[in-house]
Amino acid sequence: MNFLNAAQKVAADFAHEEDGAQIVEYGMIIGAVSLVLIALLAALGGSGNAFDTMVGKVKTCLGGGACS
């Protein structure tokens, strides 16, 4: 029964802790900024530039194709 009481205490302490919320907020900000930068790079470069080539290689590699 001590294990269940300890687990309940850990869960309650975790629920009241707010430090993790800041990490999530920072992660969301970094994600939003990254998406804006990617959109700007894609818009500025046009087709056939180095950025498009890199994105194509990443898509191929993540899709199961040959990574080079």
MDTraj code that builds the backbone (N, CA, C; nanometers):
import mdtraj as md
import numpy as np

residues = "MET ASN PHE LEU ASN ALA ALA GLN LYS VAL ALA ALA ASP PHE ALA HIS GLU GLU ASP GLY ALA GLN ILE VAL GLU TYR GLY MET ILE ILE GLY ALA VAL SER LEU VAL LEU ILE ALA LEU LEU ALA ALA LEU GLY GLY SER GLY ASN ALA PHE ASP THR MET VAL GLY LYS VAL LYS THR CYS LEU GLY GLY GLY ALA CYS SER".split()
xyz = np.array([
    [0.0811, -0.1188, 0.0000],
    [0.0000, 0.0000, 0.0000],
    [0.0862, 0.1263, 0.0000],
    [0.2093, 0.1159, 0.0536],
    [0.2980, 0.2312, 0.0559],
    [0.3340, 0.2777, -0.0842],
    [0.3477, 0.1829, -0.1757],
    [0.3803, 0.2193, -0.3141],
    [0.2700, 0.3048, -0.3747],
    [0.1445, 0.2670, -0.3517],
    [0.0329, 0.3438, -0.4070],
    [0.0263, 0.4838, -0.3469],
    [0.0534, 0.4950, -0.2180],
    [0.0541, 0.6272, -0.1543],
    [0.1679, 0.7136, -0.2099],
    [0.2832, 0.6524, -0.2292],
    [0.3970, 0.7265, -0.2842],
    [0.3691, 0.7695, -0.4279],
    [0.3099, 0.6819, -0.5070],
    [0.2772, 0.7158, -0.6457],
    [0.1742, 0.8279, -0.6502],
    [0.0780, 0.8239, -0.5609],
    [-0.0239, 0.9290, -0.5566],
    [0.0392, 1.0629, -0.5186],
    [0.1329, 1.0614, -0.4230],
    [0.2008, 1.1842, -0.3820],
    [0.2841, 1.2405, -0.4965],
    [0.3551, 1.1553, -0.5679],
    [0.4364, 1.2002, -0.6815],
    [0.3473, 1.2614, -0.7887],
    [0.2336, 1.1974, -0.8173],
    [0.1413, 1.2496, -0.9182],
    [0.0833, 1.3837, -0.8755],
    [0.0498, 1.3978, -0.7488],
    [-0.0051, 1.5242, -0.7001],
    [0.0995, 1.6353, -0.7063],
    [0.2228, 1.6042, -0.6678],
    [0.3301, 1.7035, -0.6755],
    [0.3564, 1.7451, -0.8199],
    [0.3541, 1.6486, -0.9098],
    [0.3766, 1.6787, -1.0516],
    [0.2655, 1.7681, -1.1063],
    [0.1425, 1.7454, -1.0645],
    [0.0301, 1.8250, -1.1124],
    [0.0397, 1.9697, -1.0667],
    [0.1007, 1.9932, -0.9510],
    [0.1106, 2.1290, -0.8980],
    [0.2364, 2.2018, -0.9444],
    [0.3295, 2.1303, -1.0013],
    [0.4547, 2.1902, -1.0455],
    [0.4316, 2.2666, -1.1748],
    [0.4874, 2.3879, -1.1843],
    [0.4647, 2.4722, -1.3019],
    [0.5892, 2.4904, -1.3875],
    [0.7006, 2.4312, -1.3492],
    [0.8238, 2.4480, -1.4262],
    [0.8118, 2.3890, -1.5662],
    [0.7420, 2.2806, -1.5816],
    [0.7272, 2.2178, -1.7122],
    [0.6489, 2.3021, -1.8100],
    [0.5589, 2.3859, -1.7602],
    [0.4785, 2.4709, -1.8483],
    [0.5670, 2.5694, -1.9244],
    [0.6699, 2.6210, -1.8593],
    [0.7596, 2.7142, -1.9262],
    [0.8349, 2.6458, -2.0392],
    [0.8752, 2.5244, -2.0185],
    [0.9477, 2.4511, -2.1222],
    [0.8574, 2.4301, -2.2431],
    [0.7321, 2.3960, -2.2180],
    [0.6372, 2.3764, -2.3282],
    [0.6162, 2.5070, -2.4033],
    [0.6033, 2.6178, -2.3310],
    [0.5843, 2.7475, -2.3965],
    [0.7048, 2.7837, -2.4826],
    [0.8248, 2.7629, -2.4307],
    [0.9446, 2.7912, -2.5095],
    [0.9506, 2.7021, -2.6333],
    [0.9130, 2.5781, -2.6182],
    [0.9112, 2.4873, -2.7327],
    [0.8138, 2.5326, -2.8391],
    [0.6976, 2.5822, -2.7972],
    [0.5986, 2.6301, -2.8942],
    [0.6490, 2.7550, -2.9664],
    [0.7167, 2.8435, -2.8941],
    [0.7730, 2.9641, -2.9566],
    [0.8801, 2.9253, -3.0576],
    [0.9688, 2.8346, -3.0203],
    [1.0750, 2.7904, -3.1116],
    [1.0147, 2.7241, -3.2345],
    [0.9100, 2.6437, -3.2151],
    [0.8438, 2.5794, -3.3288],
    [0.7817, 2.6805, -3.4231],
    [0.7151, 2.7825, -3.3685],
    [0.6517, 2.8851, -3.4524],
    [0.7565, 2.9637, -3.5300],
    [0.8641, 3.0023, -3.4643],
    [0.9707, 3.0768, -3.5321],
    [1.0336, 2.9912, -3.6416],
    [1.0526, 2.8627, -3.6141],
    [1.1105, 2.7733, -3.7143],
    [1.0220, 2.7626, -3.8371],
    [0.8905, 2.7510, -3.8158],
    [0.7988, 2.7423, -3.9295],
    [0.8013, 2.8698, -4.0134],
    [0.8089, 2.9848, -3.9481],
    [0.8155, 3.1112, -4.0211],
    [0.9447, 3.1186, -4.1013],
    [1.0556, 3.0794, -4.0420],
    [1.1839, 3.0828, -4.1138],
    [1.1834, 2.9883, -4.2332],
    [1.1272, 2.8709, -4.2170],
    [1.1207, 2.7761, -4.3281],
    [1.0337, 2.8320, -4.4409],
    [0.9212, 2.8915, -4.4041],
    [0.8339, 2.9508, -4.5059],
    [0.9046, 3.0642, -4.5795],
    [0.9772, 3.1478, -4.5067],
    [1.0496, 3.2580, -4.5706],
    [1.1604, 3.2071, -4.6622],
    [1.2344, 3.1085, -4.6180],
    [1.3406, 3.0534, -4.7023],
    [1.2834, 2.9919, -4.8295],
    [1.1722, 2.9226, -4.8165],
    [1.1112, 2.8610, -4.9340],
    [1.0586, 2.9673, -5.0299],
    [1.0006, 3.0752, -4.9760],
    [0.9445, 3.1805, -5.0609],
    [1.0538, 3.2622, -5.1292],
    [1.1619, 3.2880, -5.0596],
    [1.2691, 3.3695, -5.1158],
    [1.3519, 3.2954, -5.2195],
    [1.3623, 3.1668, -5.2050],
    [1.4529, 3.0910, -5.2895],
    [1.4002, 3.0585, -5.4270],
    [1.2722, 3.0376, -5.4412],
    [1.2203, 2.9921, -5.5692],
    [1.2524, 2.8456, -5.5899],
    [1.2202, 2.7926, -5.7062],
    [1.2438, 2.6503, -5.7306],
    [1.3866, 2.6274, -5.7775],
    [1.4402, 2.5126, -5.7411],
    [1.5727, 2.4751, -5.7874],
    [1.6864, 2.5286, -5.7032],
    [1.6574, 2.5890, -5.5896],
    [1.7661, 2.6419, -5.5078],
    [1.8163, 2.5357, -5.4106],
    [1.9171, 2.5699, -5.3341],
    [1.9789, 2.4742, -5.2422],
    [1.8823, 2.4328, -5.1317],
    [1.7966, 2.5243, -5.0871],
    [1.7014, 2.4915, -4.9819],
    [1.6019, 2.3866, -5.0300],
    [1.5512, 2.4031, -5.1512],
    [1.4571, 2.3053, -5.2067],
    [1.5246, 2.1686, -5.2229],
    [1.6508, 2.1701, -5.2641],
    [1.7253, 2.0449, -5.2788],
    [1.7397, 1.9748, -5.1443],
    [1.7734, 2.0516, -5.0398],
    [1.7890, 1.9925, -4.9072],
    [1.6559, 1.9362, -4.8568],
    [1.5470, 2.0099, -4.8747],
    [1.4156, 1.9632, -4.8309],
    [1.3779, 1.8354, -4.9056],
    [1.4084, 1.8287, -5.0333],
    [1.3812, 1.7083, -5.1108],
    [1.4587, 1.5879, -5.0599],
    [1.5859, 1.6095, -5.0233],
    [1.6673, 1.4998, -4.9703],
    [1.6128, 1.4509, -4.8361],
    [1.5700, 1.5445, -4.7510],
    [1.5149, 1.5070, -4.6209],
    [1.3857, 1.4279, -4.6395],
    [1.2994, 1.4733, -4.7313],
    [1.1740, 1.4017, -4.7576],
    [1.2017, 1.2594, -4.8071],
    [1.2996, 1.2461, -4.8955],
    [1.3335, 1.1139, -4.9486],
    [1.3863, 1.0239, -4.8374],
    [1.4746, 1.0780, -4.7552],
    [1.5336, 0.9991, -4.6478],
    [1.4279, 0.9580, -4.5451],
    [1.3410, 1.0501, -4.5061],
    [1.2368, 1.0177, -4.4088],
    [1.1309, 0.9252, -4.4671],
    [1.1141, 0.9282, -4.5970],
    [1.0169, 0.8424, -4.6618],
    [1.0658, 0.7012, -4.6878],
    [1.1886, 0.6728, -4.6479],
    [1.2408, 0.5371, -4.6643],
    [1.3320, 0.5215, -4.7831],
    [1.3586, 0.6291, -4.8526],
    [1.4479, 0.6216, -4.9684],
    [1.5941, 0.6256, -4.9258],
    [1.6798, 0.6327, -5.0250],
    [1.8249, 0.6337, -4.9989],
    [1.8661, 0.7691, -4.9425],
    [1.9358, 0.7672, -4.8302],
    [1.9857, 0.8884, -4.7679],
    [2.1279, 0.9142, -4.8177],
    [2.1483, 1.0334, -4.8721],
    [2.2832, 1.0644, -4.9201],
    [2.3287, 1.1980, -4.8703],
])
top = md.Topology()
chain = top.add_chain()
for i, resn in enumerate(residues, 1):
    res = top.add_residue(resn, chain, resSeq=i)
    for name in ("N", "CA", "C"):
        top.add_atom(name, md.element.get_by_symbol(name[0]), res)
traj = md.Trajectory(xyz[None], top)
